[in-house]
Structures are given as structure tokens and as C-alpha cells.
């Protein structure tokens, strides 16, 4: 559940940093893309459809193939 709060806060922070141009755009784009992906992973983990631990999503995808 801590990843859920982290992903929402990170999305807000990455968006604000992107708009304010305080740090280079390529770095903020990683946050703008990465935090929503983390949020989707957290939601899938709540319904036991994926594992959000380190490498867990990759393991889940490899098991499906």
C-alpha cells in the first residue's frame, strides 16, 4: 500500500517539476511515465493480478508467456 501513496505523490511532483522546468525535461519525463506505471502496478497488486515487488512484474509477465 505504501507504493500507492508514493505513486500518487510522485506523479504530482513529476508533473510540477516538468511544468516549472527546474530540472531537465528528460529526467522529469521518466517520472511522468514511471509513476503512473507504478500506480497501475499497485492497483493490479491489490487485486492479486500482479506483483509489485522488485522484479515481480517481470516474473509475472514471463510466467504468462
C-alpha positions as CSV (number, residue, x, y, z in Angstrom):
1,X,0.0,0.0,0.0
2,X,2.9,2.4,0.5
3,X,3.6,2.3,-3.2
4,X,0.1,3.6,-3.9
5,X,0.8,6.7,-1.9
6,X,4.3,7.1,-3.3
7,X,3.0,6.8,-6.9
8,X,0.3,9.5,-6.4
9,X,2.7,11.9,-4.7
10,X,5.4,11.2,-7.3
11,X,3.0,11.9,-10.2
12,X,2.2,15.3,-8.7
13,X,5.8,16.1,-8.1
14,X,7.0,15.0,-11.5
15,X,4.2,17.0,-13.2
16,X,5.1,20.1,-11.2
17,X,8.8,19.7,-12.0
18,X,8.0,19.2,-15.7
19,X,5.9,22.4,-15.8
20,X,8.3,24.5,-13.8
21,X,11.4,23.4,-15.8
22,X,13.5,23.3,-12.6
23,X,15.3,20.1,-13.7
24,X,16.0,18.9,-17.3
25,X,12.9,17.6,-19.2
26,X,14.3,14.1,-19.9
27,X,14.6,13.4,-16.2
28,X,11.1,14.6,-15.4
29,X,9.7,12.6,-18.3
30,X,11.0,9.5,-16.6
31,X,8.9,10.4,-13.6
32,X,5.8,11.3,-15.7
33,X,6.0,7.9,-17.3
34,X,7.2,5.8,-14.3
35,X,4.9,6.9,-11.6
36,X,1.7,6.1,-13.5
37,X,3.1,2.7,-14.3
38,X,3.8,2.2,-10.6
39,X,0.2,3.2,-9.8
40,X,-1.2,0.7,-12.3
41,X,1.0,-2.0,-10.8
42,X,-0.2,-1.1,-7.3
43,X,-3.8,-1.4,-8.5
44,X,-3.1,-4.7,-10.1
45,X,-1.4,-5.9,-7.0
46,X,-4.4,-5.0,-4.8
47,X,-6.5,-7.4,-6.9
48,X,-3.7,-10.1,-6.9
49,X,-3.2,-9.8,-10.7
50,X,0.5,-8.7,-10.5
51,X,3.3,-8.5,-8.0
52,X,4.9,-5.1,-7.4
53,X,8.0,-6.3,-5.6
54,X,11.4,-5.8,-7.2
55,X,11.2,-7.8,-10.5
56,X,7.8,-9.1,-9.6
57,X,6.0,-7.7,-12.6
58,X,8.7,-9.1,-14.9
59,X,8.3,-12.5,-13.3
60,X,4.5,-12.4,-13.8
61,X,4.9,-11.4,-17.4
62,X,7.4,-14.2,-18.1
63,X,5.2,-16.8,-16.4
64,X,2.3,-15.9,-18.7
65,X,4.3,-16.4,-21.8
